Amino acid sequence: MAFLLIPVILLAVVWLSYIRRRLSELNENVNTAMNQIGLQLSSRFRALEALLELARTHGLSAQLVLLPPSINALSTPRRCWNRSSILHRPCPTSPLRPRATLP
């Protein structure tokens, strides 16, 4: 009877040690993932703080004014083409545009 009980006990001990090692490995994986999530959130929060500080220091004088979109779902192809040609014109103060010389 004892020769049957000893292998069963040894098998149970090996199985329990395997389960314990596997659970500790999974716990380490969860801790690593949570630390990575915390680092990502803290870096995003720091970036947001820097952006808010930049917006606060520049105030209203340097705000970017976005124009409403001039091309939408109801725009005709001709209007899209006209807007595209307007957008691709060189800027009047662009260094790529030759300046008029005085005679």
C-alpha positions as a printed NumPy array, in Angstrom:
array([[  0.   ,   0.   ,   0.   ],
       [  2.831,   2.406,   0.853],
       [  4.504,   1.873,  -2.557],
       [  1.296,   3.202,  -4.194],
       [  0.882,   6.136,  -1.841],
       [  4.459,   7.513,  -2.186],
       [  4.322,   8.057,  -6.019],
       [  0.908,   9.708,  -5.697],
       [  2.237,  12.098,  -3.042],
       [  5.353,  12.84 ,  -5.125],
       [  3.197,  13.47 ,  -8.182],
       [  0.964,  15.834,  -6.166],
       [  4.036,  17.725,  -4.843],
       [  5.485,  18.095,  -8.369],
       [  2.126,  19.242,  -9.736],
       [  1.646,  21.781,  -6.92 ],
       [  5.161,  23.168,  -7.395],
       [  4.489,  23.539, -11.146],
       [  1.192,  25.34 , -10.463],
       [  2.85 ,  27.628,  -7.915],
       [  5.701,  28.516, -10.323],
       [  3.248,  29.165, -13.15 ],
       [  1.058,  31.401, -10.955],
       [  4.072,  33.414,  -9.77 ],
       [  5.162,  33.841, -13.42 ],
       [  1.696,  35.092, -14.365],
       [  1.74 ,  37.447, -11.37 ],
       [  5.088,  38.891, -12.512],
       [  3.671,  39.378, -16.025],
       [  0.684,  41.25 , -14.603],
       [  2.941,  43.461, -12.469],
       [  5.163,  44.242, -15.457],
       [  2.148,  45.131, -17.604],
       [  0.693,  47.359, -14.88 ],
       [  4.038,  49.164, -14.492],
       [  4.214,  49.768, -18.249],
       [  0.659,  51.123, -18.261],
       [  1.541,  53.413, -15.35 ],
       [  4.615,  54.719, -17.167],
       [  2.632,  55.416, -20.33 ],
       [ -0.095,  57.239, -18.419],
       [  2.384,  59.315, -16.448],
       [  4.299,  60.309, -19.597],
       [  1.046,  61.279, -21.317],
       [  0.041,  63.279, -18.251],
       [  3.415,  65.065, -18.25 ],
       [  2.989,  65.854, -21.949],
       [ -0.481,  67.246, -21.258],
       [  0.872,  69.348, -18.405],
       [  3.599,  70.725, -20.684],
       [  1.032,  71.54 , -23.362],
       [ -1.2  ,  73.317, -20.848],
       [  1.77 ,  75.27 , -19.508],
       [  2.715,  76.286, -23.041],
       [ -0.851,  77.405, -23.751],
       [ -0.938,  79.33 , -20.47 ],
       [  2.329,  81.161, -21.108],
       [  1.475,  82.184, -24.665],
       [ -1.994,  83.424, -23.808],
       [ -4.583,  84.634, -26.273],
       [ -2.174,  86.516, -28.536],
       [ -0.617,  83.384, -30.016],
       [ -3.652,  81.154, -30.425],
       [ -3.977,  79.242, -33.645],
       [ -7.126,  80.174, -35.514],
       [ -8.537,  77.304, -37.529],
       [-10.792,  78.166, -40.399],
       [-13.889,  76.054, -40.984],
       [-13.414,  73.44 , -43.691],
       [-14.364,  74.73 , -47.107],
       [-14.686,  71.286, -48.673],
       [-17.338,  68.982, -47.29 ],
       [-19.549,  66.094, -48.386],
       [-21.82 ,  68.399, -50.397],
       [-18.988,  70.091, -52.332],
       [-18.952,  69.74 , -56.09 ],
       [-15.85 ,  68.528, -57.954],
       [-15.347,  72.021, -59.417],
       [-15.337,  73.61 , -55.945],
       [-12.86 ,  70.996, -54.698],
       [-10.58 ,  71.701, -57.657],
       [-10.762,  75.47 , -57.076],
       [ -9.981,  75.101, -53.372],
       [ -7.095,  72.784, -54.194],
       [ -5.579,  75.314, -56.58 ],
       [ -5.912,  78.04 , -53.927],
       [ -4.172,  75.874, -51.346],
       [ -1.249,  75.108, -53.669],
       [ -0.433,  78.717, -54.521],
       [  2.888,  79.914, -53.097],
       [  2.805,  82.256, -50.163],
       [  3.458,  85.925, -51.098],
       [  6.375,  86.073, -48.661],
       [  7.719,  82.643, -49.596],
       [ 11.434,  82.564, -50.467],
       [ 10.578,  80.262, -53.378],
       [  8.612,  82.984, -55.128],
       [ 10.729,  85.436, -57.098],
       [ 10.386,  88.992, -55.851],
       [  9.73 ,  91.848, -58.199],
       [ 12.746,  94.012, -58.743],
       [ 12.529,  97.748, -58.969],
       [ 13.751,  99.345, -62.238]])
